[in-house]
Amino acid sequence: MEFIPIPGAELYYDQHFLQPEEATLLLNTLLSKCAWERHSASFGHPVPRDEAYFGDPGTHYTYSRREYQPVPWLLELLSLKVRVEEATPVAAYANLSLPRTGYNAVLCNLYRDGKDSVGLHADAEPEMGPVIASVSLGAERLFQLKRKGGTVAFWERLPHGSLFIMAGNTQKTFKHEVPKEPGVIQPRINLTFRRIEHK
């Protein structure tokens, strides 16, 4: 797991977290097994990606006025969660003086092609912990981390089977996005593991 030194952020990256054959099998399984939904944004426009949300009981949360209620874990996602927890550096929690609690939910995003995207945002809901682990499957897509002023601090085309972890104050000081890329014709699934706790 590579540590990426960016002032104000805490990033960890493993390009080869999953072997290609395993990543492809998981991609195809999730494409067929997940009950993908395309939600509407605040003003009625469809969100430009499909979503499915899995988690433990009680891991509901609200984002952009949408209520996310978890459905029970798929065995494949539960197995992957354990591996992601094992790969998450101890420092990601120790640097925040937090116990290593692991993840209890995963938001699955399906980008059917390059016309799908996610705009600039931070995963900073009150219920959400500061350590978020992201597994990418399928087409490589550009991931950008931007400072509040809009300058790009980090960008990478996250490959098939990679693991990218944001920790520390990353969500407080940066926003991130996956912009549209019309030239991409293959699907991508991104799995963001997080810890949801209601105070």
C-alpha positions as CSV (number, residue, x, y, z in Angstrom):
1,M,0.0,0.0,0.0
2,E,1.6,3.3,-1.2
3,F,1.2,6.4,0.9
4,I,0.7,9.5,-1.2
5,P,2.1,12.7,0.5
6,I,-0.2,15.6,-0.1
7,P,-0.4,18.4,2.5
8,G,-3.7,18.4,4.2
9,A,-4.7,15.0,2.9
10,E,-4.0,11.4,3.9
11,L,-4.1,9.0,0.9
12,Y,-3.2,5.4,0.4
13,Y,-3.2,3.5,-2.9
14,D,-2.7,0.0,-4.2
15,Q,-3.0,-0.3,-7.9
16,H,-3.0,-4.1,-7.8
17,F,-5.3,-4.9,-4.9
18,L,-7.2,-7.5,-6.9
19,Q,-5.8,-9.7,-9.6
20,P,-7.3,-9.0,-13.0
21,E,-9.3,-12.2,-13.3
22,E,-10.7,-11.8,-9.8
23,A,-11.7,-8.2,-10.5
24,T,-13.4,-9.1,-13.7
25,L,-15.4,-11.9,-12.0
26,L,-16.5,-9.5,-9.3
27,L,-17.4,-6.8,-11.9
28,N,-19.6,-9.2,-13.8
29,T,-21.2,-10.5,-10.6
30,L,-22.1,-7.1,-9.4
31,L,-23.4,-6.0,-12.8
32,S,-25.9,-8.8,-12.7
33,K,-26.7,-9.1,-8.9
34,C,-27.0,-5.5,-7.8
35,A,-30.4,-3.9,-8.0
36,W,-29.1,-0.8,-9.6
37,E,-31.2,2.4,-9.3
38,R,-30.8,5.8,-11.0
39,H,-32.0,8.4,-8.5
40,S,-33.2,11.9,-9.0
41,A,-31.2,14.9,-7.8
42,S,-32.7,17.8,-5.8
43,F,-34.3,19.5,-8.8
44,G,-35.6,16.3,-10.4
45,H,-32.8,15.6,-12.9
46,P,-31.5,12.1,-12.9
47,V,-28.2,11.5,-11.2
48,P,-25.6,10.6,-13.9
49,R,-24.8,7.1,-12.5
50,D,-26.6,4.1,-11.0
51,E,-26.3,3.2,-7.3
52,A,-26.9,0.3,-4.9
53,Y,-26.3,0.5,-1.2
54,F,-25.5,-2.4,1.1
55,G,-24.8,-2.4,4.9
56,D,-25.4,-3.5,8.4
57,P,-28.8,-2.7,9.9
58,G,-29.0,1.0,11.0
59,T,-26.5,2.3,8.5
60,H,-28.9,4.6,6.7
61,Y,-27.8,8.2,5.9
62,T,-28.9,11.2,3.9
63,Y,-27.0,12.7,1.1
64,S,-28.2,15.6,-1.1
65,R,-31.7,15.1,0.3
66,R,-31.8,11.5,-0.7
67,E,-32.2,8.9,2.0
68,Y,-30.0,5.8,1.6
69,Q,-31.4,2.7,3.3
70,P,-29.1,-0.4,3.2
71,V,-30.1,-3.7,1.8
72,P,-28.4,-6.9,3.2
73,W,-24.9,-7.6,2.1
74,L,-24.1,-9.8,-0.9
75,L,-21.6,-12.5,0.1
76,E,-19.2,-11.2,-2.5
77,L,-19.2,-7.7,-1.0
78,L,-19.0,-9.0,2.6
79,S,-15.9,-11.1,1.7
80,L,-14.3,-8.1,-0.1
81,K,-15.1,-5.8,2.9
82,V,-13.0,-8.1,5.2
83,R,-10.1,-7.9,2.7
84,V,-10.3,-4.1,2.4
85,E,-10.3,-3.8,6.2
86,E,-7.2,-6.0,6.4
87,A,-5.5,-3.8,3.8
88,T,-6.4,-0.5,5.4
89,P,-3.3,0.8,7.2
90,V,-3.4,1.0,11.0
91,A,-2.1,4.6,10.6
92,A,-5.4,5.6,9.0
93,Y,-7.0,5.3,12.4
94,A,-4.1,5.8,14.6
95,N,-3.4,9.3,13.1
96,L,-6.9,10.3,14.2
97,S,-6.6,8.6,17.6
98,L,-9.5,6.4,16.6
99,P,-10.0,2.6,17.2
100,R,-9.7,0.5,14.1
101,T,-13.4,-0.2,13.7
102,G,-13.6,-1.2,10.1
103,Y,-16.4,-0.6,7.7
104,N,-20.2,-1.4,8.0
105,A,-21.6,-0.2,4.6
106,V,-20.7,0.1,1.0
107,L,-22.1,2.4,-1.7
108,C,-21.8,0.9,-5.2
109,N,-21.7,3.3,-8.1
110,L,-22.1,2.1,-11.7
111,Y,-20.8,4.4,-14.5
112,R,-22.3,2.7,-17.6
113,D,-19.9,4.6,-19.8
114,G,-18.1,7.9,-20.0
115,K,-21.3,10.0,-20.0
116,D,-21.8,9.0,-16.4
117,S,-20.0,10.9,-13.7
118,V,-20.0,12.2,-10.1
119,G,-19.5,15.9,-9.5
120,L,-17.2,17.6,-7.1
121,H,-18.1,16.7,-3.5
122,A,-16.8,15.6,-0.2
123,D,-18.0,12.5,1.7
124,A,-18.5,14.5,4.9
125,E,-22.0,13.6,6.1
126,P,-22.2,13.8,9.9
127,E,-22.9,10.0,10.2
128,M,-19.8,9.1,8.0
129,G,-16.4,8.3,9.5
130,P,-13.2,9.9,8.1
131,V,-11.8,6.7,6.6
132,I,-13.3,5.8,3.2
133,A,-11.9,3.0,1.0
134,S,-12.7,2.8,-2.7
135,V,-12.3,-0.2,-5.0
136,S,-12.5,0.4,-8.7
137,L,-13.6,-2.3,-11.2
138,G,-13.9,-2.1,-15.0
139,A,-13.0,0.9,-17.2
140,E,-10.2,3.2,-16.0
141,R,-11.7,6.6,-15.0
142,L,-10.1,9.8,-14.0
143,F,-10.3,10.6,-10.3
144,Q,-9.5,14.1,-9.2
145,L,-8.9,15.6,-5.7
146,K,-9.3,19.3,-5.6
147,R,-8.6,21.9,-2.9
148,K,-11.4,24.1,-1.8
149,G,-10.1,26.8,-4.2
150,G,-10.5,24.5,-7.1
151,T,-6.9,23.6,-7.9
152,V,-6.1,19.9,-8.6
153,A,-4.0,18.4,-5.8
154,F,-4.1,14.8,-7.1
155,W,-5.3,13.0,-10.2
156,E,-5.1,9.4,-11.3
157,R,-6.8,7.1,-13.7
158,L,-7.8,4.4,-11.2
159,P,-7.3,1.0,-12.8
160,H,-9.3,-2.2,-12.7
161,G,-8.9,-3.9,-9.3
162,S,-7.3,-0.9,-7.5
163,L,-7.9,0.2,-3.9
164,F,-7.7,3.9,-3.0
165,I,-8.2,5.1,0.6
166,M,-8.9,8.6,1.9
167,A,-8.3,9.3,5.6
168,G,-7.3,12.0,8.0
169,N,-8.7,15.4,7.1
170,T,-9.1,14.7,3.4
171,Q,-12.9,15.1,3.4
172,K,-12.7,18.4,5.4
173,T,-10.1,20.1,3.2
174,F,-10.6,18.6,-0.3
175,K,-13.4,17.6,-2.7
176,H,-13.2,14.9,-5.3
177,E,-14.9,14.0,-8.6
178,V,-15.0,11.5,-11.5
179,P,-15.7,13.8,-14.5
180,K,-17.4,12.8,-17.7
181,E,-15.2,11.2,-20.4
182,P,-17.2,10.8,-23.6
183,G,-14.5,8.5,-25.1
184,V,-15.0,5.8,-22.5
185,I,-17.5,3.2,-23.7
186,Q,-17.0,0.4,-21.1
187,P,-18.7,0.3,-17.6
188,R,-17.0,1.0,-14.4
189,I,-18.1,0.1,-10.8
190,N,-16.7,1.9,-7.8
191,L,-17.3,0.5,-4.3
192,T,-16.9,3.0,-1.5
193,F,-16.6,1.3,1.9
194,R,-17.4,3.5,4.9
195,R,-18.3,3.5,8.5
196,I,-21.8,4.9,9.4
197,E,-22.5,5.8,13.0
198,H,-25.4,7.8,14.4
199,K,-24.5,9.8,17.4
